[in-house]
């Protein structure tokens, strides 16, 4: 998709399907084969090419990274998820350096390998498809699993939050990060349920939230917002986003580009305000780029994806 607000370049790198065809397995049999959202749009925005250096701050399944590598760029991939790191290291594609950590710390992580400026940065915010598909991680309310939700597999889990926080704290989290108008009612239901037995699984929590919703019968599960809120809180996702945007601003070389994909209004609002308030980043779009109807039909995750970008100006 070409956005009318997008600067076009007749010499731009081939995008989307053309680059995916270039991905081949490494000798060990692994490959970076995850299909990323808004692939063509991201490549059009970042314009990867041989000799350019990029950061994928949210490596995940390495779908976007694979396309950047196929264009000849060098990529530093950052992730805090040990499973994502293991996958990328097993694939071991030429041109990729894997760094363990949170993208909010990308400046110090890159400094540790002698990198102080880059040509482009990609941030694909939120939970990855691999994390959602791994039922043992506890991100989904559809299947029975331990109530975890930690991307880094360390620190406070979602089970810790729902079993230890008081009703007021729980309500604040669910309202602020889930934007659920029944946050107080849900919080009271959680506290009442845990007095009978600890809340240890995803289905337990989903059922508690569902019962707190009056007259729910079908449609979007009412636990969706509560699960989103707990995940954001456990991983400090919005704090990481703010820190990551600030770090990206300092790392981009003049002319360098930033692309950020968000999946809900809380994230998109932070990105929009940051780009509008920056003195060194010039937005590349007046409104977020969204997936084509074709992509939305074949990849449900793309339906809520919004891409914003900016270019570093000045010294």
C-alpha positions as CSV (number, residue, x, y, z in Angstrom):
1,X,0.0,0.0,0.0
2,X,1.2,3.5,-0.8
3,X,0.0,6.2,1.5
4,X,-0.6,9.6,-0.2
5,X,1.4,11.2,2.6
6,X,4.4,8.9,2.0
7,X,7.5,10.2,0.2
8,X,8.1,7.9,-2.8
9,X,11.4,6.9,-4.2
10,X,11.7,5.4,-7.7
11,X,15.0,3.7,-6.5
12,X,13.5,2.3,-3.3
13,X,14.3,-1.3,-2.3
14,X,11.9,-3.9,-3.6
15,X,9.3,-4.6,-0.9
16,X,7.0,-7.2,0.6
17,X,6.6,-10.4,-1.4
18,X,9.6,-9.8,-3.6
19,X,11.9,-9.7,-0.6
20,X,10.2,-12.6,1.2
21,X,11.1,-14.8,-1.8
22,X,14.8,-14.1,-1.1
23,X,14.8,-15.6,2.4
24,X,16.5,-19.0,2.4
25,X,17.2,-21.5,5.3
26,X,20.6,-21.3,6.9
27,X,22.8,-24.5,6.9
28,X,21.4,-25.6,10.3
29,X,17.9,-25.7,8.8
30,X,16.5,-22.7,10.6
31,X,15.1,-19.6,8.9
32,X,13.6,-16.3,9.8
33,X,10.2,-17.1,8.3
34,X,7.7,-15.3,10.5
35,X,5.3,-13.2,8.3
36,X,5.3,-9.6,9.7
37,X,2.5,-7.1,9.5
38,X,2.8,-4.1,7.2
39,X,5.9,-5.6,5.6
40,X,5.9,-3.6,2.4
41,X,4.9,-0.4,4.2
42,X,7.7,-0.7,6.7
43,X,10.3,-1.3,4.0
44,X,9.0,1.6,2.0
45,X,9.3,3.8,5.0
46,X,12.8,2.6,6.2
47,X,14.3,2.1,2.7
48,X,16.9,-0.6,3.7
49,X,19.9,-1.0,1.4
50,X,23.4,-2.6,1.4
51,X,25.7,-0.7,3.7
52,X,22.9,0.7,5.9
53,X,22.7,-0.2,9.6
54,X,19.3,-0.8,11.3
55,X,17.9,-1.7,14.7
56,X,15.0,-4.0,15.2
57,X,14.1,-3.1,18.8
58,X,11.5,-5.8,19.0
59,X,13.0,-8.8,17.2
60,X,10.2,-11.3,18.1
61,X,9.8,-13.8,15.2
62,X,12.3,-11.7,13.2
63,X,10.0,-11.3,10.2
64,X,10.8,-7.6,9.7
65,X,14.5,-8.3,10.4
66,X,14.5,-11.0,7.7
67,X,13.3,-8.5,5.2
68,X,15.9,-5.9,6.2
69,X,18.6,-8.5,5.9
70,X,17.3,-9.6,2.5
71,X,17.7,-6.0,1.3
72,X,21.4,-6.1,2.3
73,X,21.3,-4.1,5.5
74,X,23.1,-4.9,8.7
75,X,20.7,-5.4,11.6
76,X,21.0,-5.3,15.4
77,X,18.1,-7.2,16.8
78,X,17.0,-6.6,20.4
79,X,14.6,-8.7,22.5
80,X,14.0,-9.6,26.1
81,X,12.2,-12.8,25.4
82,X,14.6,-15.8,25.8
83,X,12.6,-17.8,23.3
84,X,12.8,-15.1,20.6
85,X,16.5,-14.8,21.2
86,X,17.0,-18.6,20.9
87,X,15.2,-18.7,17.6
88,X,17.2,-15.9,16.1
89,X,20.5,-17.4,17.3
90,X,19.6,-20.8,15.9
91,X,18.8,-19.2,12.5
92,X,22.1,-17.3,12.6
93,X,21.5,-15.3,9.4
94,X,24.4,-13.3,8.0
95,X,24.3,-9.6,9.0
96,X,22.3,-10.0,12.2
97,X,23.7,-9.3,15.7
98,X,21.4,-10.4,18.5
99,X,21.3,-8.3,21.7
100,X,19.5,-9.4,24.8
101,X,17.5,-6.7,26.6
102,X,14.6,-4.3,26.4
103,X,14.5,-1.8,23.5
104,X,14.1,1.0,26.0
105,X,17.9,0.4,26.7
106,X,18.9,0.3,23.1
107,X,21.4,3.2,23.4
108,X,23.4,1.4,26.0
109,X,23.0,-2.0,24.4
110,X,24.4,-0.7,21.1
111,X,27.1,1.3,22.8
112,X,28.2,-2.1,24.3
113,X,29.0,-3.3,20.7
114,X,30.5,0.0,19.6
115,X,27.5,1.4,17.7
116,X,26.5,5.1,18.4
117,X,24.5,5.9,15.2
118,X,22.2,4.0,12.9
119,X,20.3,4.5,9.7
120,X,17.0,3.2,10.8
121,X,15.0,1.8,13.8
122,X,11.9,-0.4,13.8
123,X,9.7,-0.9,16.8
124,X,6.8,-3.4,16.5
125,X,5.1,-2.8,19.9
126,X,3.2,-5.2,22.1
127,X,3.0,-9.0,22.3
128,X,4.2,-11.0,19.3
129,X,2.4,-13.7,17.4
130,X,4.8,-16.3,18.8
131,X,4.1,-15.2,22.4
132,X,0.3,-15.4,21.7
133,X,0.6,-18.8,20.1
134,X,2.6,-20.3,22.9
135,X,-0.2,-21.2,25.3
136,X,2.2,-21.8,28.1
137,X,3.1,-18.1,28.3
138,X,-0.4,-17.1,29.6
139,X,-1.0,-14.2,27.2
140,X,-4.3,-15.6,25.9
141,X,-7.6,-15.9,27.7
142,X,-8.8,-18.6,25.2
143,X,-6.7,-21.5,26.5
144,X,-5.8,-22.9,29.9
145,X,-2.3,-21.9,31.0
146,X,-0.3,-20.5,34.0
147,X,-1.2,-16.8,34.4
148,X,2.2,-15.4,33.5
149,X,2.4,-12.8,30.7
150,X,6.1,-11.9,31.3
151,X,7.9,-11.3,28.1
152,X,11.3,-11.5,29.8
153,X,10.4,-14.5,32.0
154,X,11.6,-12.6,35.0
155,X,10.1,-10.3,37.6
156,X,6.5,-10.0,38.7
157,X,3.9,-12.1,36.9
158,X,0.3,-11.5,36.1
159,X,-0.6,-14.1,38.8
160,X,1.4,-12.0,41.4
161,X,-0.6,-8.9,40.4
162,X,-4.1,-10.4,40.6
163,X,-3.4,-12.3,43.9
164,X,-1.5,-9.5,45.7
165,X,-2.7,-6.1,44.6
166,X,-5.7,-4.5,46.4
167,X,-8.9,-3.7,44.7
168,X,-8.1,-0.1,44.1
169,X,-4.8,-0.9,42.5
170,X,-6.3,-3.5,40.3
171,X,-9.1,-1.2,39.2
172,X,-6.6,1.5,38.3
173,X,-4.5,-0.9,36.1
174,X,-7.6,-2.2,34.3
175,X,-9.0,1.3,33.7
176,X,-5.8,2.9,32.7
177,X,-4.3,0.2,30.5
178,X,-7.5,-1.6,29.5
179,X,-9.8,1.4,29.3
180,X,-12.6,-0.7,30.8
181,X,-15.4,1.2,32.3
182,X,-16.2,-1.7,34.6
183,X,-12.8,-1.8,36.1
184,X,-13.9,-1.4,39.7
185,X,-16.5,-4.2,39.3
186,X,-13.9,-6.5,37.8
187,X,-11.4,-5.7,40.5
188,X,-13.9,-6.5,43.3
189,X,-14.7,-9.8,41.5
190,X,-11.0,-10.7,41.4
191,X,-10.5,-9.9,45.1
192,X,-13.6,-11.9,46.0
193,X,-12.5,-14.9,44.0
194,X,-9.0,-15.1,45.3
195,X,-10.3,-15.2,48.9
196,X,-11.7,-18.6,48.0
197,X,-8.6,-19.8,46.1
198,X,-5.6,-18.3,44.4
199,X,-6.1,-17.3,40.8
200,X,-3.4,-19.3,39.0
201,X,-4.6,-19.8,35.4
202,X,-5.7,-17.8,32.4
203,X,-9.1,-19.5,32.2
204,X,-9.8,-18.9,35.9
205,X,-9.2,-15.2,35.4
206,X,-11.2,-15.0,32.2
207,X,-14.2,-16.7,33.8
208,X,-14.1,-14.3,36.8
209,X,-14.1,-11.3,34.4
210,X,-16.9,-12.8,32.3
211,X,-19.1,-13.3,35.3
212,X,-18.5,-9.7,36.3
213,X,-20.0,-8.5,33.0
214,X,-23.8,-8.3,33.2
215,X,-25.6,-10.1,30.4
216,X,-22.6,-11.2,28.4
217,X,-23.5,-13.8,25.9
218,X,-21.4,-13.5,22.8
219,X,-19.0,-11.2,20.9
220,X,-15.6,-10.0,22.0
221,X,-14.7,-11.7,25.3
222,X,-14.9,-9.2,28.2
223,X,-11.6,-10.4,29.5
224,X,-9.7,-9.0,26.5
225,X,-9.3,-5.6,28.1
226,X,-8.3,-7.0,31.5
227,X,-5.7,-9.3,29.9
228,X,-4.3,-6.4,27.9
229,X,-4.1,-4.2,31.0
230,X,-2.2,-6.8,33.0
231,X,0.2,-7.5,30.2
232,X,1.0,-3.9,29.8
233,X,1.5,-3.4,33.5
234,X,3.6,-6.5,34.0
235,X,6.0,-5.6,31.2
236,X,5.8,-1.8,31.7
237,X,5.1,-1.6,28.0
238,X,4.1,2.1,27.8
239,X,7.1,3.2,29.9
240,X,9.4,1.1,27.6
241,X,7.8,2.8,24.6
242,X,8.4,6.3,25.9
243,X,12.0,5.4,26.8
244,X,12.5,3.6,23.5
245,X,11.3,6.6,21.4
246,X,13.7,8.9,23.3
247,X,16.6,6.5,22.8
248,X,15.8,6.2,19.1
249,X,15.9,9.9,18.6
250,X,19.4,10.1,19.9
251,X,20.6,7.1,17.9
252,X,19.4,8.0,14.4
253,X,21.9,9.6,12.1
254,X,20.9,12.6,10.1
255,X,18.4,11.4,7.5
256,X,17.9,8.2,9.5
257,X,14.3,6.9,9.8
258,X,12.1,5.6,12.6
259,X,9.1,3.2,12.0
260,X,6.8,2.3,14.9
261,X,3.9,-0.2,14.6
262,X,1.4,0.0,17.4
263,X,-1.8,-2.1,18.1
264,X,-4.0,0.0,20.3
265,X,-4.8,3.6,21.0
266,X,-2.7,4.0,24.1
267,X,0.5,3.1,22.2
268,X,-0.5,5.1,19.1
269,X,-1.2,8.2,21.1
270,X,2.2,8.1,22.8
271,X,3.9,7.7,19.4
272,X,1.9,10.5,17.8
273,X,2.6,13.0,20.6
274,X,6.3,12.2,20.7
275,X,6.8,12.7,17.0
276,X,4.8,15.9,17.0
277,X,6.7,17.2,19.9
278,X,10.2,16.3,18.7
279,X,12.6,19.0,17.5
280,X,14.8,16.6,15.5
281,X,12.3,14.1,14.1
282,X,10.0,15.1,11.2
283,X,6.9,12.9,10.7
284,X,6.7,11.0,7.4
285,X,2.9,10.7,7.6
286,X,0.1,12.9,8.6
287,X,-2.0,9.9,9.8
288,X,-1.0,6.3,10.6
289,X,-0.6,3.8,7.8
290,X,-2.9,0.8,8.1
291,X,-2.9,-2.6,6.4
292,X,-4.5,-3.2,3.1
293,X,-7.9,-5.0,3.0
294,X,-6.1,-8.0,1.5
295,X,-3.6,-8.2,4.4
296,X,-6.3,-7.7,7.0
297,X,-8.2,-10.6,5.5
298,X,-5.3,-13.0,5.6
299,X,-3.7,-11.8,8.8
300,X,-6.2,-10.8,11.6
301,X,-3.4,-9.3,13.7
302,X,-2.9,-6.7,11.0
303,X,-6.4,-5.3,11.4
304,X,-5.4,-3.1,14.4
305,X,-1.9,-2.3,13.3
306,X,-0.9,1.3,12.8
307,X,2.4,2.5,11.4
308,X,3.9,5.9,12.0
309,X,7.3,7.1,10.9
310,X,9.7,10.0,11.1
311,X,13.0,11.1,9.7
312,X,15.9,12.6,11.6
313,X,16.6,16.2,10.5
314,X,19.5,18.4,11.4
315,X,22.9,17.5,12.9
